[in-house]
Amino acid sequence: MGRNEEERDRMAADQNRPRGRERNVTGPGKTVHKRGDGLGTGPVGAGGGQSGGGQPSGAGPRGPGGKGGGVKLILLLLALLLGGSFGRFQGLDGENTGFLSDRALGDEELLQYLTDNRFPAEALLWQQEADGTSVIRLTEEQWGLVQSLELNLFYDDGEGYIDLGLDNVFQFDDEGGLLGVKDNAWLAIDGQPVAYYHTATVDDGERYSITGRVPVLHNGVRAELILTFDDERPGGYVAGIQAVYPGGETDTVAKSQQSLQPGDVVEFLCDYYGYDGTYQDSYLLGDPVTVGEDGLTVTDVPIEGETRATYRFTDLYGQHYWTAVIP
């Protein structure tokens, strides 16, 4: 294979991989601790259905493809397309499946199409390389079925797991395999580790913007910090804060963002899971932070203590699949 062909294949491989944010690891190692009594608010990681969707983020033991089999999804999609109802199934709606009903396909052709575009959850297996590195290898066609990829990190505090959220940070080897890197670094606000949930990535190949949220109490009121990482400020910054209003079984997230003001008090929140992976309650995380004249800083810090990490794959239909815990 010539140099131009190798470069072409390399570019194709890069285009099939999700964009991750750049890390800025600084400062000494930090421990993580919850405080106070449980808030009794329900999972804060499922706010507005943006991330987590009310499902445990993978603390408990999971096999490859933690959400469920792809064959079942094919049959489900086919039945729903014929019946026209998606509302009862998380991640499935007219927006991410409408293109299927627009296709002039018979039932058998539609089933074949869904089969050909099924995400291979059974392929999410950690393999050990000769140097001891853990890696997951997918074909380029399989990577083309991946909508997003996020690291899901849990901190073991001796009684259960603190969910530190979902962050689109990952590394690939020279052959395009996902590396099982567990460096125990995590996103922090003013040097304090926080629960962070990646919500969206916009990337046109030249410019990009990655956004995420941090559940908090803002001056005692439930809210979320909105963080942005882009090509101009890859290290990230606090873009604003938005209130979250409880609305029955789900949360309605306010659309408007406001700016933090000097003197504002921000208390971080987290979800807490038992060792069997069941949600226990949500708690205050770490110590309160008072906003100074220069606002809040975003970095990554080393984490001291025991952690468990998995990767969450999301396919083209918005369905989630967790890997086994990184060895």
C-alpha positions in Angstrom: 0.0 0.0 0.0 1.4 3.4 -1.0 1.9 6.4 1.3 -1.2 8.2 -0.2 -3.4 5.2 0.3 -2.2 4.8 3.9 -2.9 8.5 4.6 -6.3 8.1 3.0 -7.2 5.1 5.2 -5.9 7.0 8.3 -8.2 10.0 7.5 -11.2 7.6 7.0 -10.4 6.0 10.4 -10.3 9.4 12.1 -13.6 10.4 10.5 -15.2 7.2 11.9 -14.0 8.0 15.5 -15.9 10.3 17.8 -14.2 13.5 18.8 -13.0 13.6 22.4 -12.1 16.6 24.5 -8.6 17.5 25.4 -7.5 17.0 29.0 -5.7 19.5 31.0 -4.4 17.5 34.1 -2.9 19.8 36.7 -2.3 20.0 40.4 -1.9 17.4 43.2 -4.1 14.3 43.6 -7.6 14.8 45.0 -9.9 12.5 47.0 -13.7 12.4 46.5 -16.3 12.4 49.2 -20.0 12.9 49.5 -21.4 14.9 52.4 -24.6 15.3 54.4 -27.8 13.3 54.2 -29.3 12.1 50.9 -31.2 14.8 49.1 -34.1 12.5 48.1 -34.4 14.3 44.7 -33.9 11.3 42.5 -30.9 10.9 40.2 -29.2 14.2 39.3 -27.4 12.5 36.5 -30.6 12.0 34.6 -31.5 15.7 34.5 -33.8 16.6 31.6 -33.1 13.3 30.0 -29.9 14.7 28.5 -27.6 12.1 29.8 -28.1 8.9 31.8 -31.8 9.0 31.0 -32.7 7.8 34.5 -30.7 4.6 34.1 -27.8 3.6 36.4 -24.6 4.6 34.6 -22.9 1.3 35.0 -21.6 1.0 38.5 -22.6 -2.6 38.9 -21.2 -5.6 37.1 -22.0 -5.5 33.4 -21.2 -7.8 30.6 -20.4 -6.5 27.1 -23.3 -4.4 25.7 -24.8 -3.7 29.1 -28.1 -2.3 27.7 -29.2 -5.4 25.9 -28.9 -7.4 22.6 -28.9 -5.8 19.2 -31.1 -8.5 17.7 -33.9 -7.5 20.1 -33.5 -3.9 19.0 -33.9 -4.9 15.4 -37.1 -6.7 16.1 -38.3 -3.8 18.3 -37.6 -1.3 15.6 -39.3 -3.3 12.9 -42.4 -3.7 15.1 -42.5 -0.1 16.0 -42.1 1.0 12.4 -45.0 -1.1 11.4 -47.0 0.1 14.4 -45.9 3.7 14.4 -45.3 4.1 18.2 -41.9 4.9 19.8 -42.9 6.9 22.8 -42.6 4.1 25.4 -38.9 3.3 24.5 -36.0 5.4 25.7 -33.9 6.8 23.0 -36.3 5.9 20.2 -38.5 8.6 18.5 -39.4 10.0 15.2 -36.3 12.1 15.0 -33.8 9.2 15.1 -35.9 6.6 13.3 -38.0 8.7 10.9 -35.5 8.2 8.0 -36.4 4.4 8.1 -40.1 4.9 7.5 -39.3 7.3 4.6 -37.4 4.5 2.8 -39.3 2.6 0.1 -38.5 -0.8 1.6 -40.6 -3.9 2.1 -40.6 -5.7 5.4 -37.9 -8.1 4.5 -35.7 -5.3 3.0 -36.3 -3.2 6.1 -35.3 -6.1 8.4 -32.1 -6.6 6.3 -31.3 -2.9 6.5 -31.7 -2.9 10.3 -29.6 -6.1 10.6 -26.8 -4.5 8.5 -26.9 -1.4 10.6 -27.1 -3.1 14.0 -24.5 -2.1 16.5 -22.4 -5.2 17.5 -22.7 -5.1 21.3 -21.1 -8.5 21.5 -17.9 -7.0 20.0 -17.3 -4.8 23.1 -14.7 -7.1 24.6 -11.5 -6.1 26.1 -8.5 -7.9 24.6 -5.1 -7.9 26.2 -2.2 -7.0 24.0 1.3 -8.5 24.3 2.4 -5.4 26.3 -0.5 -5.9 28.8 -2.6 -3.0 27.3 -6.3 -3.6 27.1 -8.0 -2.6 23.8 -11.4 -3.0 22.1 -11.2 -3.4 18.3 -14.1 -2.7 16.0 -14.1 -2.6 12.2 -14.4 0.7 10.4 -18.0 -0.2 9.5 -18.8 -0.8 13.1 -17.2 2.4 14.2 -19.5 4.1 11.7 -22.4 3.0 13.8 -21.1 4.8 16.9 -22.8 8.1 17.6 -20.9 8.9 20.8 -18.4 7.4 23.2 -18.0 8.4 26.8 -15.9 7.3 29.8 -18.1 6.4 32.9 -16.1 6.7 36.1 -17.1 5.6 39.6 -15.3 6.4 42.9 -15.3 3.7 45.6 -15.7 5.5 49.0 -15.7 2.2 51.0 -19.5 1.9 51.2 -20.5 2.3 47.6 -19.9 4.2 44.4 -20.0 7.9 43.7 -20.9 8.4 40.1 -18.6 11.0 38.6 -20.5 11.0 35.3 -19.8 10.6 31.6 -17.0 12.4 29.8 -16.0 12.0 26.2 -12.3 11.4 26.9 -10.6 8.4 25.2 -7.5 7.3 23.4 -6.9 5.1 20.3 -3.8 3.1 19.4 -2.1 3.4 16.0 -4.5 0.8 14.6 -7.6 2.6 15.7 -8.4 0.4 18.7 -10.0 1.9 21.8 -7.4 1.8 24.6 -8.5 0.8 28.1 -6.6 3.6 29.8 -7.4 4.1 33.4 -5.3 7.1 34.5 -7.6 8.2 37.4 -7.9 11.8 36.2 -11.2 13.6 36.2 -12.8 16.9 35.5 -12.6 19.5 38.3 -14.0 23.0 39.1 -11.6 25.2 40.9 -9.5 22.0 41.6 -12.4 20.0 43.0 -13.6 16.8 41.3 -17.2 17.1 40.1 -19.8 14.9 38.5 -19.8 15.9 34.8 -22.1 14.7 32.0 -21.2 15.3 28.4 -24.3 16.4 26.5 -23.3 17.3 22.9 -20.5 17.6 20.4 -20.6 19.7 17.2 -17.7 19.1 14.9 -17.4 20.2 11.2 -13.9 18.8 10.8 -12.2 22.2 11.4 -14.1 23.8 14.3 -15.7 22.0 17.2 -17.7 22.7 20.4 -18.2 20.2 23.2 -20.8 20.9 25.9 -21.6 19.2 29.2 -23.3 19.9 32.5 -22.5 19.7 36.2 -25.4 19.2 38.6 -25.2 21.8 41.5 -27.1 23.8 44.1 -26.7 27.5 43.1 -27.3 29.6 46.1 -29.3 26.7 47.5 -31.4 26.2 44.3 -31.1 23.2 42.0 -29.3 24.1 38.8 -26.6 23.0 36.4 -23.3 24.5 35.4 -22.9 24.5 31.6 -19.3 23.8 30.5 -18.0 24.4 27.0 -14.8 23.1 25.3 -14.0 24.3 21.8 -11.2 24.9 19.3 -10.5 28.3 20.8 -10.6 27.3 24.4 -9.9 23.5 24.4 -9.2 23.5 28.2 -12.8 24.5 28.8 -14.8 27.2 30.6 -18.0 27.7 32.5 -20.4 29.1 29.9 -23.2 29.8 32.3 -25.7 28.3 34.7 -29.3 27.2 34.2 -32.0 26.4 36.8 -33.6 22.9 36.9 -37.3 22.9 38.0 -38.8 19.7 39.4 -41.8 18.7 37.4 -43.3 15.4 38.6 -41.4 12.3 37.7 -39.0 14.1 35.3 -37.2 17.4 35.4 -37.8 20.3 33.1 -34.6 22.1 32.4 -34.8 25.8 31.9 -33.7 26.9 28.4 -32.1 30.2 29.4 -28.6 30.4 30.8 -27.4 33.0 33.2 -24.0 34.2 34.3 -22.4 33.4 37.6 -21.9 36.4 39.8 -19.1 37.0 42.4 -20.2 35.8 45.8 -22.5 33.1 44.4 -22.2 29.8 46.3 -22.0 26.6 44.2 -22.5 23.2 45.8 -21.8 20.2 43.6 -24.1 17.1 43.5 -23.6 13.5 42.7 -25.5 10.2 42.4 -24.6 7.3 44.8 -24.9 3.6 44.0 -24.5 0.5 46.1 -22.0 -2.2 45.3 -24.7 -4.1 43.5 -25.2 -1.2 41.1 -28.5 0.0 42.5 -29.2 3.7 42.9 -29.2 4.8 46.6 -29.7 8.6 46.7 -28.1 11.8 45.6 -25.7 13.8 47.8 -23.7 17.0 48.0 -20.2 16.4 46.6 -17.1 17.9 48.1 -17.0 21.4 49.6 -19.0 24.5 48.6 -17.3 26.9 46.3 -17.7 30.7 46.3 -17.4 32.4 43.0 -14.6 35.0 42.9 -14.1 38.0 40.6 -12.4 35.7 38.0 -15.2 33.2 37.9 -14.6 29.4 38.1 -11.8 27.5 36.5 -12.1 24.2 34.6 -9.2 21.6 34.8 -8.6 17.9 35.2 -7.1 16.6 38.4 -5.6 13.2 39.4 -7.9 11.2 41.6 -6.6 9.4 44.7 -8.4 6.2 45.8 -10.1 3.3 44.1 -12.2 3.8 41.0 -14.0 1.7 38.4 -14.3 2.8 34.8 -16.3 1.6 31.8 -17.0 3.1 28.4 -20.5 3.8 27.2 -21.2 3.5 23.4 -24.3 5.1 21.9 -25.5 3.9 18.6 -27.3 5.7 15.7 -30.6 5.0 17.4 -29.6 6.5 20.7 -29.3 3.1 22.5 -26.6 2.8 25.1 -24.1 -0.1 25.5 -21.5 -0.3 28.3 -18.3 -2.2 28.2 -17.1 -4.4 31.0 -15.1 -2.6 33.7 -11.7 -1.6 32.2 -9.2 -4.3 33.5 
